[in-house]
Amino acid sequence: MTFSLVARCARTGQFGMVISSSSPAVAARCAHVRAGVGAVASQNITDPALGPLVLDALAQGLTAEGALAQVTGGRPFIDHRQLLVVDHQGRTAIHSGSHVLGVWGQAQGRDCAAAGNLLASADVPRQMVHAFEAASGHLGDRLMQALEAGLAAGGEAGPVHSAGMKIADTLSWPLVDLRVDWSDRPIADLRAAWVVYRPQMLAYVQRAVDPTRAPSYGVPGDR
């Protein structure tokens, strides 16, 4: 029901992920990022609690592979889960259980990993990794290109209805947290939201850090 990619920006140290699904509000359940620590996707018959558990293990100093092993080892129903992890050094790990739904696939690349289930083609994750590695610019731009490449490669076997992008930078809250929870064209809508949000995102950070030095709000009544 899902295809996603987790990644680290080697230049900035940011972590991010993109995801799309036929299910509503997929990013609300499956997207997990933490500044200085890593990014995790928890998908397929999703248990949202697994993402924070893996991030906690990464924060304790475990590698992506070690954190994944710690969380999945002996856990009930883990064969129903699909988990992707990238750590602070760009190392990646993937768990795809024996009960992952439909046609599924996974791929690992430089500073990134992708996976999906109920896919139109098992090659979708590999195409996402290739697109991310070939892209340039801000991490959000690269993530969007990976998600769009996944869709172009066939995406999910049926139509997708939700999508999201989440990026952690240096603060305790995400630099980017964009979601399209229900739409007939969620990836295109996510791209449109990113185009609008990207020029403004650092202004929102400045307003939180020091509002006296923040730019104007650009709304009626703003002085």
C-alpha positions as CSV (number, residue, x, y, z in Angstrom):
1,M,0.0,0.0,0.0
2,T,3.0,2.2,0.2
3,F,6.3,3.3,-1.4
4,S,8.8,5.5,0.5
5,L,12.4,6.6,0.7
6,V,14.5,7.7,3.7
7,A,17.7,9.7,3.3
8,R,20.5,11.8,4.8
9,C,21.9,14.9,3.2
10,A,25.7,14.4,3.4
11,R,26.3,18.1,3.0
12,T,23.9,19.5,5.6
13,G,23.3,16.5,7.9
14,Q,19.6,16.8,7.5
15,F,17.4,13.7,7.5
16,G,14.2,13.2,5.6
17,M,11.8,10.9,4.0
18,V,9.0,10.9,1.4
19,I,6.1,8.5,1.2
20,S,2.9,7.8,-0.7
21,S,0.0,5.4,-0.4
22,S,-3.5,4.5,-1.4
23,S,-4.4,4.7,2.3
24,P,-5.3,8.1,3.8
25,A,-2.9,10.2,5.8
26,V,0.0,7.8,5.3
27,A,2.7,10.2,6.5
28,A,0.9,10.7,9.9
29,R,1.6,7.0,10.7
30,C,4.8,6.1,8.8
31,A,7.2,9.1,8.8
32,H,9.7,9.5,11.5
33,V,12.8,11.9,11.6
34,R,15.0,13.2,14.4
35,A,17.7,15.9,14.1
36,G,21.2,14.5,14.5
37,V,19.9,11.0,14.7
38,G,18.2,9.6,11.6
39,A,15.1,8.8,9.7
40,V,12.8,5.8,9.8
41,A,9.8,4.7,7.7
42,S,7.4,2.2,9.4
43,Q,5.0,0.8,6.9
44,N,2.9,-2.2,5.6
45,I,0.3,-3.1,8.2
46,T,1.8,-0.2,10.1
47,D,2.8,0.0,13.7
48,P,3.6,3.7,14.3
49,A,5.4,3.0,17.6
50,L,8.3,1.3,15.8
51,G,9.6,4.5,14.3
52,P,10.4,6.2,17.6
53,L,11.8,3.0,19.0
54,V,14.3,2.7,16.1
55,L,15.2,6.4,16.5
56,D,15.8,5.9,20.2
57,A,18.2,3.0,19.4
58,L,20.0,5.2,16.9
59,A,20.3,7.9,19.5
60,Q,22.0,5.4,21.9
61,G,24.8,5.1,19.3
62,L,23.7,2.0,17.4
63,T,24.1,1.8,13.6
64,A,21.1,1.6,11.3
65,E,21.6,-2.2,11.1
66,G,22.1,-2.5,14.9
67,A,19.1,-0.4,15.8
68,L,16.8,-2.3,13.4
69,A,18.0,-5.6,14.8
70,Q,17.4,-4.4,18.4
71,V,13.8,-3.3,17.7
72,T,12.8,-6.2,15.4
73,G,14.4,-9.0,17.4
74,G,11.7,-11.2,18.9
75,R,9.0,-8.5,18.5
76,P,5.4,-9.8,18.0
77,F,4.0,-9.5,14.5
78,I,7.3,-8.2,13.1
79,D,6.8,-10.3,9.9
80,H,3.9,-8.0,9.0
81,R,6.1,-4.9,9.1
82,Q,8.4,-3.1,6.6
83,L,11.0,-0.7,8.1
84,L,13.6,1.5,6.5
85,V,16.4,3.2,8.5
86,V,19.2,5.7,7.7
87,D,21.6,6.8,10.5
88,H,23.8,9.8,11.1
89,Q,26.6,8.4,8.9
90,G,24.3,7.6,6.0
91,R,24.3,3.8,6.7
92,T,21.0,2.1,5.9
93,A,19.1,-1.0,6.8
94,I,15.7,-2.5,5.7
95,H,13.4,-5.1,7.3
96,S,10.8,-6.6,5.0
97,G,8.8,-9.3,6.9
98,S,7.5,-12.5,5.4
99,H,4.0,-11.1,5.4
100,V,4.7,-7.9,3.4
101,L,1.7,-7.4,1.1
102,G,1.6,-8.1,-2.6
103,V,4.5,-7.3,-4.9
104,W,7.2,-5.7,-2.8
105,G,10.7,-4.4,-3.2
106,Q,13.6,-2.7,-1.5
107,A,16.8,-1.0,-2.4
108,Q,19.7,0.7,-0.7
109,G,21.9,3.5,-2.1
110,R,24.3,6.2,-1.0
111,D,22.8,7.9,2.1
112,C,19.3,6.5,1.2
113,A,17.0,3.5,1.2
114,A,13.7,2.8,-0.4
115,A,11.0,0.2,-0.1
116,G,7.4,-0.5,-0.9
117,N,4.6,-3.0,-0.9
118,L,1.6,-3.7,-3.1
119,L,3.7,-2.2,-5.9
120,A,3.0,-2.2,-9.6
121,S,6.7,-3.4,-10.0
122,A,9.3,-4.6,-7.6
123,D,11.7,-2.2,-9.4
124,V,10.0,0.9,-8.0
125,P,12.4,1.3,-5.0
126,R,15.5,0.9,-7.1
127,Q,14.2,3.7,-9.4
128,M,13.6,5.9,-6.4
129,V,17.2,5.3,-5.1
130,H,18.6,6.1,-8.6
131,A,16.6,9.3,-8.8
132,F,17.7,10.5,-5.3
133,E,21.4,9.8,-6.0
134,A,21.2,11.6,-9.4
135,A,19.3,14.7,-8.0
136,S,20.9,17.8,-6.7
137,G,19.8,20.8,-4.6
138,H,18.0,20.9,-1.2
139,L,17.2,17.6,0.4
140,G,13.5,18.4,-0.1
141,D,14.1,18.7,-3.9
142,R,15.9,15.4,-4.0
143,L,13.2,13.7,-2.0
144,M,10.5,14.9,-4.3
145,Q,12.4,13.8,-7.3
146,A,12.7,10.3,-5.8
147,L,9.0,10.1,-5.0
148,E,8.1,11.3,-8.5
149,A,10.4,8.7,-9.9
150,G,8.7,6.0,-7.9
151,L,5.3,7.1,-9.3
152,A,6.7,7.2,-12.8
153,A,8.0,3.6,-12.4
154,G,4.5,2.4,-11.6
155,G,4.2,3.3,-7.9
156,E,1.5,1.3,-6.1
157,A,-0.5,-1.2,-8.1
158,G,-3.6,1.0,-7.6
159,P,-4.1,4.7,-7.3
160,V,-2.4,6.6,-4.5
161,H,-4.4,9.0,-2.3
162,S,-1.9,10.4,0.2
163,A,1.7,11.6,0.4
164,G,4.1,13.3,2.7
165,M,7.6,14.7,3.2
166,K,9.3,15.2,6.5
167,I,12.8,16.7,7.1
168,A,14.7,17.2,10.3
169,D,17.5,19.8,10.5
170,T,18.9,21.0,13.8
171,L,15.9,21.7,16.0
172,S,13.7,19.4,18.0
173,W,10.8,19.9,15.5
174,P,10.9,19.2,11.8
175,L,12.1,21.8,9.3
176,V,9.6,20.4,6.9
177,D,6.4,18.5,7.6
178,L,4.1,18.5,4.6
179,R,1.2,16.2,4.1
180,V,-1.5,15.5,1.6
181,D,-3.9,13.3,3.5
182,W,-6.5,12.6,0.8
183,S,-6.3,13.5,-2.9
184,D,-6.7,12.1,-6.4
185,R,-3.2,13.5,-7.2
186,P,-1.3,13.5,-3.8
187,I,2.2,13.6,-5.2
188,A,1.5,16.5,-7.5
189,D,-0.2,18.3,-4.6
190,L,2.8,17.6,-2.4
191,R,5.1,19.1,-5.0
192,A,2.9,22.2,-5.2
193,A,3.0,22.5,-1.4
194,W,6.8,22.2,-1.4
195,V,7.1,24.9,-4.1
196,V,5.1,27.3,-1.9
197,Y,6.7,26.3,1.4
198,R,10.4,26.1,0.5
199,P,11.0,29.9,0.1
200,Q,9.3,30.5,3.5
201,M,10.7,27.6,5.6
202,L,13.7,29.4,7.1
203,A,11.5,32.4,8.1
204,Y,9.4,30.0,10.2
205,V,12.5,28.8,11.9
206,Q,13.7,32.4,12.6
207,R,10.3,33.3,14.0
208,A,10.7,30.4,16.5
209,V,14.3,31.1,17.4
210,D,14.1,34.9,17.6
211,P,10.9,36.6,16.4
212,T,12.4,40.1,16.9
213,R,14.7,39.3,13.9
214,A,12.2,37.5,11.8
215,P,10.9,38.8,8.5
216,S,7.4,40.2,8.0
217,Y,4.6,37.7,7.9
218,G,3.2,38.8,4.5
219,V,-0.4,38.7,5.5
220,P,-3.1,41.3,5.8
221,G,-2.7,43.5,8.9
222,D,1.0,42.7,9.2
223,R,3.1,45.7,10.1
